[in-house]
Amino acid sequence: MKSKSILFFVFSLIVFTGCKYEEGPGISFRSACDRVCGKWEVEFLTVDGDDSLEVFKSQHNYCSVYEFADNGSEYYLVGFPCDSILSDGGNWQLGNGNTTLSFSLGKPYGPVGATTWQIIRLADDEMWLRTQYFNYKVYEIHFKGI
């Protein structure tokens, strides 16, 4: 009976303290780095709660597809412009116990210039980020894995 109580306590501890991110997931068997790595498309972007995705795309003629990659010694980020096979590169890095993601592009495209984002959801196929950018507005961006 005592071993069952200890097992229940340990399980409860894992379940209730395992969630690093506001919107989950509660538990994952993949590292944060493994979940970030991959191709992502921006599917949602707000600035101070206002939908800004179409404005973002039209102002920058950008398809809003990014690849967060790991080449073994450094992390790199590639954005794919809509009308070109060229791409802009930058770096990304997890920080603060894997609760923040910093990234930059070669040229600042709207809110995805060099800045640090709070990770609010990090699943295998979803990544949601939030930051207060240089203009003191709150940006929230949702990526969908592709």
N, C-alpha and C positions, 0 to 999 in steps of 0.2 A: 504494500500500500504506500509506503514511504517513497519508493522508487517511482510510482505512478504520479505522486504529488510533485516530485522534483521534475519529472519529465513534462508535466503540465505547465509548471512554472517556467521552464526553459522555453517551451513552445510559445507560451504567452509573451514572454520577453521578446522573442524574435518577431512575432507578429505585430506587436504594438510598438516596437521601436525600429522596425525594419524600413519604414517608409521615410525616405529622405525628401521626397518631393510632394508639394501641395496636392497635386492631382494624381499621384501614384506613379507607377504601380506599388502596391504594398510590399511586394517581394519579387526579386528577379534573380535568376541564376546566371545571368550574363553581366559582365562588368559594364560600368558606365561607358568606358572607352569603346567597348565592342558595340554598344547600342548606338553611340553617336556616329561611329564609322559607317559610311554608306552614302547613297544618293538620296537627297531629300528635295521635295518641292514645297514651296511656300503655299499653303492653302488658306491661310487666315492671317491678316495683319490689321491691327488697330493702333490708332494714335489717340490717346486719351479717350478710348472707348469708341471712336468713330472708325468705321470700316475704311481702310486705306489701301487695300490690296490692288484694286484697279488703278488707282492714282500712282502707286508705286511702280506698277508694270508700265504704265503709259509714259511716265516721266523719264524712265530710264531704258525704255525699249528692252526690257529684261524678262526672260522667261521664268525667273525665280526658281531655278533648279541649282542646287549646290551639292557638291560631293565633299564630305568630310572624310578625309583619307588618312591612313597611317602607313608610312612606307618603311617602318621599322626603326627609324631613328628620329623622325620628326613628323609632325602632323601638318597636313596642308589642306587647303580649302580651295575648291575650284568652282567658279560661277560660270554658267553657260548663257551667253547673250542670245537673244532670239534670232538676230539676223547675221550671225557670224559663227564660224567654227572656232574662232579665237576665244580664249577664256582668261579671266583675271584670277590670279592666285593670291593666297594669303596663308596665314597660319591660324590654328585654333589650339586651345588648351583648356582642359578641365581644371578647376581650382576649388578651394574652400571645401575640401572633403567631397569633391564631385558634385557640389550643389550649384556651381556656377560654370559658365562656358564663355570664354573670351575668344573672339575671332575678329579678323580684319581681312579686308580685301585690298587689292592693289589700288583701287579707286573707291572712294566712299559712295555706295549706292544707297541713298536714303538712310534708314536706320541700321543698316548692316555694315557701316564703317567700323573702325576699331572701337570696341566697347566690350564690357562684361555684362552678361545676361544671367539672371537667376533662372535656373531650370525649375519649371513648375510641373512638368510631366516628362518622363523619359522612358518610353516603352520601345519595343522592337520596331514598331511601325509609326510611332508618334513621338514628336519632340516639341514641347511647348516652352517658350522662353519669354521673359519679361525684363524690361529695363527702364530706367529713367535716363533718357538721352540728353545730350548737351543742351537742348532747348527746354529742358525741365518737363518735357512731356513724357508720359508713360507709354511705352511701346510694348505690344504683345504680339508675338509671332508664333504661328503653329506650322510645323513642318509635317508632311506626310511622307513616309518612306516609299521610294519607287524602285 
